[in-house]
């Protein structure tokens, strides 16, 4: 539910899903997915910039 609600990219959907089901389970996937996506966006952005020149 947390992954489908977008908890890996934004905290708003995870908060709403958590409130709706009255559980903190949607937050389980948030920290790791958020950290990994931040690193991947940075690395792929760098390569896109280098390769476009």
N, CA, C and O atoms as a Maestro MAE file, in Angstrom:
{
 s_m_m2io_version
 :::
 2.0.0
}

f_m_ct {
 s_m_title
 :::
 protein
 m_atom[212] {
  # First column is atom index #
  i_m_mmod_type
  r_m_x_coord
  r_m_y_coord
  r_m_z_coord
  i_m_residue_number
  s_m_chain_name
  s_m_pdb_residue_name
  s_m_pdb_atom_name
  i_m_atomic_number
  :::
  1 25 0.829 -1.197 0.000 1 A "UNK " " N  " 7
  2 3 0.000 0.000 0.000 1 A "UNK " " CA " 6
  3 2 0.868 1.252 0.000 1 A "UNK " " C  " 6
  4 15 0.586 2.214 -0.716 1 A "UNK " " O  " 8
  5 25 1.925 1.234 0.808 2 A "UNK " " N  " 7
  6 3 2.798 2.404 0.873 2 A "UNK " " CA " 6
  7 2 3.500 2.673 -0.435 2 A "UNK " " C  " 6
  8 15 3.605 3.826 -0.855 2 A "UNK " " O  " 8
  9 25 3.986 1.625 -1.094 3 A "UNK " " N  " 7
  10 3 4.651 1.786 -2.379 3 A "UNK " " CA " 6
  11 2 3.697 2.259 -3.445 3 A "UNK " " C  " 6
  12 15 4.049 3.115 -4.258 3 A "UNK " " O  " 8
  13 25 2.494 1.718 -3.457 4 A "UNK " " N  " 7
  14 3 1.500 2.102 -4.454 4 A "UNK " " CA " 6
  15 2 1.063 3.546 -4.230 4 A "UNK " " C  " 6
  16 15 0.788 4.265 -5.190 4 A "UNK " " O  " 8
  17 25 0.997 3.968 -2.989 5 A "UNK " " N  " 7
  18 3 0.560 5.326 -2.670 5 A "UNK " " CA " 6
  19 2 1.647 6.361 -2.920 5 A "UNK " " C  " 6
  20 15 1.406 7.559 -2.769 5 A "UNK " " O  " 8
  21 25 2.822 5.921 -3.293 6 A "UNK " " N  " 7
  22 3 3.898 6.857 -3.585 6 A "UNK " " CA " 6
  23 2 4.742 7.206 -2.384 6 A "UNK " " C  " 6
  24 15 5.376 8.261 -2.356 6 A "UNK " " O  " 8
  25 25 4.761 6.342 -1.397 7 A "UNK " " N  " 7
  26 3 5.522 6.669 -0.192 7 A "UNK " " CA " 6
  27 2 7.011 6.722 -0.454 7 A "UNK " " C  " 6
  28 15 7.761 7.281 0.346 7 A "UNK " " O  " 8
  29 25 7.453 6.146 -1.568 8 A "UNK " " N  " 7
  30 3 8.881 6.177 -1.852 8 A "UNK " " CA " 6
  31 2 9.318 7.494 -2.463 8 A "UNK " " C  " 6
  32 15 10.518 7.741 -2.588 8 A "UNK " " O  " 8
  33 25 8.394 8.334 -2.842 9 A "UNK " " N  " 7
  34 3 8.791 9.586 -3.458 9 A "UNK " " CA " 6
  35 2 8.263 10.829 -2.745 9 A "UNK " " C  " 6
  36 15 8.813 11.916 -2.920 9 A "UNK " " O  " 8
  37 25 7.224 10.688 -1.957 10 A "UNK " " N  " 7
  38 3 6.636 11.858 -1.304 10 A "UNK " " CA " 6
  39 2 5.922 11.403 -0.033 10 A "UNK " " C  " 6
  40 15 5.275 10.356 -0.023 10 A "UNK " " O  " 8
  41 25 6.037 12.176 1.019 11 A "UNK " " N  " 7
  42 3 5.461 11.769 2.301 11 A "UNK " " CA " 6
  43 2 3.964 11.993 2.412 11 A "UNK " " C  " 6
  44 15 3.316 11.376 3.258 11 A "UNK " " O  " 8
  45 25 3.401 12.854 1.588 12 A "UNK " " N  " 7
  46 3 1.962 13.152 1.656 12 A "UNK " " CA " 6
  47 2 1.075 11.929 1.460 12 A "UNK " " C  " 6
  48 15 0.207 11.667 2.292 12 A "UNK " " O  " 8
  49 25 1.271 11.171 0.375 13 A "UNK " " N  " 7
  50 3 0.449 9.976 0.175 13 A "UNK " " CA " 6
  51 2 0.630 8.941 1.279 13 A "UNK " " C  " 6
  52 15 -0.335 8.281 1.666 13 A "UNK " " O  " 8
  53 25 1.834 8.790 1.786 14 A "UNK " " N  " 7
  54 3 2.060 7.837 2.869 14 A "UNK " " CA " 6
  55 2 1.315 8.273 4.126 14 A "UNK " " C  " 6
  56 15 0.748 7.445 4.839 14 A "UNK " " O  " 8
  57 25 1.320 9.570 4.389 15 A "UNK " " N  " 7
  58 3 0.615 10.091 5.559 15 A "UNK " " CA " 6
  59 2 -0.884 9.844 5.445 15 A "UNK " " C  " 6
  60 15 -1.532 9.433 6.408 15 A "UNK " " O  " 8
  61 25 -1.428 10.099 4.257 16 A "UNK " " N  " 7
  62 3 -2.869 9.889 4.055 16 A "UNK " " CA " 6
  63 2 -3.236 8.407 4.121 16 A "UNK " " C  " 6
  64 15 -4.260 8.051 4.703 16 A "UNK " " O  " 8
  65 25 -2.414 7.544 3.533 17 A "UNK " " N  " 7
  66 3 -2.680 6.103 3.602 17 A "UNK " " CA " 6
  67 2 -2.591 5.625 5.043 17 A "UNK " " C  " 6
  68 15 -3.396 4.802 5.478 17 A "UNK " " O  " 8
  69 25 -1.628 6.132 5.772 18 A "UNK " " N  " 7
  70 3 -1.466 5.760 7.173 18 A "UNK " " CA " 6
  71 2 -2.677 6.194 7.994 18 A "UNK " " C  " 6
  72 15 -3.148 5.453 8.856 18 A "UNK " " O  " 8
  73 25 -3.172 7.385 7.724 19 A "UNK " " N  " 7
  74 3 -4.335 7.894 8.441 19 A "UNK " " CA " 6
  75 2 -5.597 7.095 8.091 19 A "UNK " " C  " 6
  76 15 -6.426 6.804 8.954 19 A "UNK " " O  " 8
  77 25 -5.721 6.746 6.795 20 A "UNK " " N  " 7
  78 3 -6.912 6.035 6.324 20 A "UNK " " CA " 6
  79 2 -7.036 4.642 6.937 20 A "UNK " " C  " 6
  80 15 -8.126 4.226 7.328 20 A "UNK " " O  " 8
  81 25 -5.923 3.930 7.017 21 A "UNK " " N  " 7
  82 3 -5.986 2.560 7.547 21 A "UNK " " CA " 6
  83 2 -5.631 2.487 9.027 21 A "UNK " " C  " 6
  84 15 -5.642 1.406 9.617 21 A "UNK " " O  " 8
  85 25 -5.316 3.636 9.633 22 A "UNK " " N  " 7
  86 3 -4.991 3.716 11.054 22 A "UNK " " CA " 6
  87 2 -3.835 2.781 11.415 22 A "UNK " " C  " 6
  88 15 -3.905 2.015 12.376 22 A "UNK " " O  " 8
  89 25 -2.775 2.869 10.619 23 A "UNK " " N  " 7
  90 3 -1.602 2.028 10.821 23 A "UNK " " CA " 6
  91 2 -0.379 2.768 10.307 23 A "UNK " " C  " 6
  92 15 -0.495 3.646 9.452 23 A "UNK " " O  " 8
  93 25 0.783 2.420 10.820 24 A "UNK " " N  " 7
  94 3 2.020 3.041 10.354 24 A "UNK " " CA " 6
  95 2 2.741 2.193 9.311 24 A "UNK " " C  " 6
  96 15 3.871 2.512 8.942 24 A "UNK " " O  " 8
  97 25 2.122 1.133 8.833 25 A "UNK " " N  " 7
  98 3 2.754 0.236 7.869 25 A "UNK " " CA " 6
  99 2 3.158 0.942 6.570 25 A "UNK " " C  " 6
  100 15 4.223 0.622 6.044 25 A "UNK " " O  " 8
  101 25 2.378 1.883 6.018 26 A "UNK " " N  " 7
  102 3 2.839 2.539 4.787 26 A "UNK " " CA " 6
  103 2 4.175 3.258 4.927 26 A "UNK " " C  " 6
  104 15 4.836 3.518 3.922 26 A "UNK " " O  " 8
  105 25 4.582 3.581 6.141 27 A "UNK " " N  " 7
  106 3 5.852 4.275 6.339 27 A "UNK " " CA " 6
  107 2 7.051 3.342 6.298 27 A "UNK " " C  " 6
  108 15 8.188 3.813 6.279 27 A "UNK " " O  " 8
  109 25 6.831 2.038 6.284 28 A "UNK " " N  " 7
  110 3 7.945 1.090 6.306 28 A "UNK " " CA " 6
  111 2 8.852 1.278 5.091 28 A "UNK " " C  " 6
  112 15 10.075 1.241 5.230 28 A "UNK " " O  " 8
  113 25 8.278 1.478 3.906 29 A "UNK " " N  " 7
  114 3 9.084 1.605 2.697 29 A "UNK " " CA " 6
  115 2 9.608 2.991 2.418 29 A "UNK " " C  " 6
  116 15 10.344 3.178 1.449 29 A "UNK " " O  " 8
  117 25 9.261 3.964 3.223 30 A "UNK " " N  " 7
  118 3 9.615 5.351 2.900 30 A "UNK " " CA " 6
  119 2 11.098 5.680 3.042 30 A "UNK " " C  " 6
  120 15 11.675 6.178 2.075 30 A "UNK " " O  " 8
  121 25 11.754 5.440 4.172 31 A "UNK " " N  " 7
  122 3 13.135 5.938 4.333 31 A "UNK " " CA " 6
  123 2 14.130 5.343 3.346 31 A "UNK " " C  " 6
  124 15 14.924 6.072 2.751 31 A "UNK " " O  " 8
  125 25 14.095 4.044 3.168 32 A "UNK " " N  " 7
  126 3 15.060 3.398 2.279 32 A "UNK " " CA " 6
  127 2 14.795 3.789 0.829 32 A "UNK " " C  " 6
  128 15 15.721 4.147 0.100 32 A "UNK " " O  " 8
  129 25 13.556 3.723 0.420 33 A "UNK " " N  " 7
  130 3 13.220 4.096 -0.953 33 A "UNK " " CA " 6
  131 2 13.527 5.553 -1.255 33 A "UNK " " C  " 6
  132 15 13.984 5.880 -2.350 33 A "UNK " " O  " 8
  133 25 13.281 6.423 -0.298 34 A "UNK " " N  " 7
  134 3 13.553 7.848 -0.485 34 A "UNK " " CA " 6
  135 2 15.048 8.096 -0.635 34 A "UNK " " C  " 6
  136 15 15.472 8.870 -1.494 34 A "UNK " " O  " 8
  137 25 15.842 7.440 0.200 35 A "UNK " " N  " 7
  138 3 17.299 7.611 0.140 35 A "UNK " " CA " 6
  139 2 17.863 7.064 -1.164 35 A "UNK " " C  " 6
  140 15 18.688 7.709 -1.810 35 A "UNK " " O  " 8
  141 25 17.418 5.878 -1.545 36 A "UNK " " N  " 7
  142 3 17.925 5.275 -2.774 36 A "UNK " " CA " 6
  143 2 17.521 6.103 -3.992 36 A "UNK " " C  " 6
  144 15 18.337 6.324 -4.887 36 A "UNK " " O  " 8
  145 25 16.279 6.559 -4.034 37 A "UNK " " N  " 7
  146 3 15.851 7.347 -5.189 37 A "UNK " " CA " 6
  147 2 16.617 8.660 -5.273 37 A "UNK " " C  " 6
  148 15 16.926 9.122 -6.371 37 A "UNK " " O  " 8
  149 25 16.926 9.266 -4.139 38 A "UNK " " N  " 7
  150 3 17.713 10.503 -4.152 38 A "UNK " " CA " 6
  151 2 19.100 10.290 -4.729 38 A "UNK " " C  " 6
  152 15 19.587 11.116 -5.500 38 A "UNK " " O  " 8
  153 25 19.735 9.197 -4.364 39 A "UNK " " N  " 7
  154 3 21.069 8.883 -4.881 39 A "UNK " " CA " 6
  155 2 20.998 8.567 -6.373 39 A "UNK " " C  " 6
  156 15 21.818 9.050 -7.153 39 A "UNK " " O  " 8
  157 25 20.013 7.753 -6.769 40 A "UNK " " N  " 7
  158 3 19.894 7.381 -8.174 40 A "UNK " " CA " 6
  159 2 19.584 8.589 -9.057 40 A "UNK " " C  " 6
  160 15 20.135 8.708 -10.152 40 A "UNK " " O  " 8
  161 25 18.714 9.482 -8.596 41 A "UNK " " N  " 7
  162 3 18.421 10.685 -9.376 41 A "UNK " " CA " 6
  163 2 19.683 11.523 -9.570 41 A "UNK " " C  " 6
  164 15 19.909 12.067 -10.651 41 A "UNK " " O  " 8
  165 25 20.491 11.625 -8.545 42 A "UNK " " N  " 7
  166 3 21.723 12.408 -8.635 42 A "UNK " " CA " 6
  167 2 22.703 11.771 -9.611 42 A "UNK " " C  " 6
  168 15 23.269 12.459 -10.461 42 A "UNK " " O  " 8
  169 25 22.906 10.468 -9.495 43 A "UNK " " N  " 7
  170 3 23.860 9.764 -10.364 43 A "UNK " " CA " 6
  171 2 23.387 9.798 -11.820 43 A "UNK " " C  " 6
  172 15 24.163 10.135 -12.715 43 A "UNK " " O  " 8
  173 25 22.123 9.451 -12.060 44 A "UNK " " N  " 7
  174 3 21.620 9.440 -13.429 44 A "UNK " " CA " 6
  175 2 21.556 10.849 -14.020 44 A "UNK " " C  " 6
  176 15 21.761 11.023 -15.221 44 A "UNK " " O  " 8
  177 25 21.278 11.839 -13.201 45 A "UNK " " N  " 7
  178 3 21.283 13.221 -13.668 45 A "UNK " " CA " 6
  179 2 22.663 13.653 -14.094 45 A "UNK " " C  " 6
  180 15 22.819 14.353 -15.095 45 A "UNK " " O  " 8
  181 25 23.676 13.238 -13.334 46 A "UNK " " N  " 7
  182 3 25.055 13.557 -13.686 46 A "UNK " " CA " 6
  183 2 25.427 12.912 -15.018 46 A "UNK " " C  " 6
  184 15 25.994 13.564 -15.894 46 A "UNK " " O  " 8
  185 25 25.104 11.625 -15.165 47 A "UNK " " N  " 7
  186 3 25.426 10.941 -16.420 47 A "UNK " " CA " 6
  187 2 24.661 11.531 -17.600 47 A "UNK " " C  " 6
  188 15 25.212 11.622 -18.697 47 A "UNK " " O  " 8
  189 25 23.439 11.925 -17.410 48 A "UNK " " N  " 7
  190 3 22.663 12.548 -18.480 48 A "UNK " " CA " 6
  191 2 23.303 13.874 -18.893 48 A "UNK " " C  " 6
  192 15 23.345 14.209 -20.077 48 A "UNK " " O  " 8
  193 25 23.795 14.616 -17.919 49 A "UNK " " N  " 7
  194 3 24.426 15.876 -18.218 49 A "UNK " " CA " 6
  195 2 25.746 15.672 -18.970 49 A "UNK " " C  " 6
  196 15 26.033 16.379 -19.936 49 A "UNK " " O  " 8
  197 25 26.538 14.705 -18.522 50 A "UNK " " N  " 7
  198 3 27.828 14.430 -19.157 50 A "UNK " " CA " 6
  199 2 27.635 13.885 -20.567 50 A "UNK " " C  " 6
  200 15 28.360 14.273 -21.483 50 A "UNK " " O  " 8
  201 25 26.676 12.997 -20.750 51 A "UNK " " N  " 7
  202 3 26.479 12.379 -22.048 51 A "UNK " " CA " 6
  203 2 25.819 13.324 -23.058 51 A "UNK " " C  " 6
  204 15 25.927 13.104 -24.265 51 A "UNK " " O  " 8
  205 25 25.154 14.348 -22.590 52 A "UNK " " N  " 7
  206 3 24.486 15.253 -23.513 52 A "UNK " " CA " 6
  207 2 25.433 16.295 -24.108 52 A "UNK " " C  " 6
  208 15 25.045 17.027 -25.018 52 A "UNK " " O  " 8
  209 25 26.653 16.370 -23.613 53 A "UNK " " N  " 7
  210 3 27.601 17.384 -24.105 53 A "UNK " " CA " 6
  211 2 28.336 16.897 -25.312 53 A "UNK " " C  " 6
  212 15 29.171 17.617 -25.859 53 A "UNK " " O  " 8
  :::
 }
 m_bond[211] {
  # First column is bond index #
  i_m_from
  i_m_to
  i_m_order
  :::
  1 1 2 1
  2 2 3 1
  3 3 4 2
  4 3 5 1
  5 5 6 1
  6 6 7 1
  7 7 8 2
  8 7 9 1
  9 9 10 1
  10 10 11 1
  11 11 12 2
  12 11 13 1
  13 13 14 1
  14 14 15 1
  15 15 16 2
  16 15 17 1
  17 17 18 1
  18 18 19 1
  19 19 20 2
  20 19 21 1
  21 21 22 1
  22 22 23 1
  23 23 24 2
  24 23 25 1
  25 25 26 1
  26 26 27 1
  27 27 28 2
  28 27 29 1
  29 29 30 1
  30 30 31 1
  31 31 32 2
  32 31 33 1
  33 33 34 1
  34 34 35 1
  35 35 36 2
  36 35 37 1
  37 37 38 1
  38 38 39 1
  39 39 40 2
  40 39 41 1
  41 41 42 1
  42 42 43 1
  43 43 44 2
  44 43 45 1
  45 45 46 1
  46 46 47 1
  47 47 48 2
  48 47 49 1
  49 49 50 1
  50 50 51 1
  51 51 52 2
  52 51 53 1
  53 53 54 1
  54 54 55 1
  55 55 56 2
  56 55 57 1
  57 57 58 1
  58 58 59 1
  59 59 60 2
  60 59 61 1
  61 61 62 1
  62 62 63 1
  63 63 64 2
  64 63 65 1
  65 65 66 1
  66 66 67 1
  67 67 68 2
  68 67 69 1
  69 69 70 1
  70 70 71 1
  71 71 72 2
  72 71 73 1
  73 73 74 1
  74 74 75 1
  75 75 76 2
  76 75 77 1
  77 77 78 1
  78 78 79 1
  79 79 80 2
  80 79 81 1
  81 81 82 1
  82 82 83 1
  83 83 84 2
  84 83 85 1
  85 85 86 1
  86 86 87 1
  87 87 88 2
  88 87 89 1
  89 89 90 1
  90 90 91 1
  91 91 92 2
  92 91 93 1
  93 93 94 1
  94 94 95 1
  95 95 96 2
  96 95 97 1
  97 97 98 1
  98 98 99 1
  99 99 100 2
  100 99 101 1
  101 101 102 1
  102 102 103 1
  103 103 104 2
  104 103 105 1
  105 105 106 1
  106 106 107 1
  107 107 108 2
  108 107 109 1
  109 109 110 1
  110 110 111 1
  111 111 112 2
  112 111 113 1
  113 113 114 1
  114 114 115 1
  115 115 116 2
  116 115 117 1
  117 117 118 1
  118 118 119 1
  119 119 120 2
  120 119 121 1
  121 121 122 1
  122 122 123 1
  123 123 124 2
  124 123 125 1
  125 125 126 1
  126 126 127 1
  127 127 128 2
  128 127 129 1
  129 129 130 1
  130 130 131 1
  131 131 132 2
  132 131 133 1
  133 133 134 1
  134 134 135 1
  135 135 136 2
  136 135 137 1
  137 137 138 1
  138 138 139 1
  139 139 140 2
  140 139 141 1
  141 141 142 1
  142 142 143 1
  143 143 144 2
  144 143 145 1
  145 145 146 1
  146 146 147 1
  147 147 148 2
  148 147 149 1
  149 149 150 1
  150 150 151 1
  151 151 152 2
  152 151 153 1
  153 153 154 1
  154 154 155 1
  155 155 156 2
  156 155 157 1
  157 157 158 1
  158 158 159 1
  159 159 160 2
  160 159 161 1
  161 161 162 1
  162 162 163 1
  163 163 164 2
  164 163 165 1
  165 165 166 1
  166 166 167 1
  167 167 168 2
  168 167 169 1
  169 169 170 1
  170 170 171 1
  171 171 172 2
  172 171 173 1
  173 173 174 1
  174 174 175 1
  175 175 176 2
  176 175 177 1
  177 177 178 1
  178 178 179 1
  179 179 180 2
  180 179 181 1
  181 181 182 1
  182 182 183 1
  183 183 184 2
  184 183 185 1
  185 185 186 1
  186 186 187 1
  187 187 188 2
  188 187 189 1
  189 189 190 1
  190 190 191 1
  191 191 192 2
  192 191 193 1
  193 193 194 1
  194 194 195 1
  195 195 196 2
  196 195 197 1
  197 197 198 1
  198 198 199 1
  199 199 200 2
  200 199 201 1
  201 201 202 1
  202 202 203 1
  203 203 204 2
  204 203 205 1
  205 205 206 1
  206 206 207 1
  207 207 208 2
  208 207 209 1
  209 209 210 1
  210 210 211 1
  211 211 212 2
  :::
 }
}
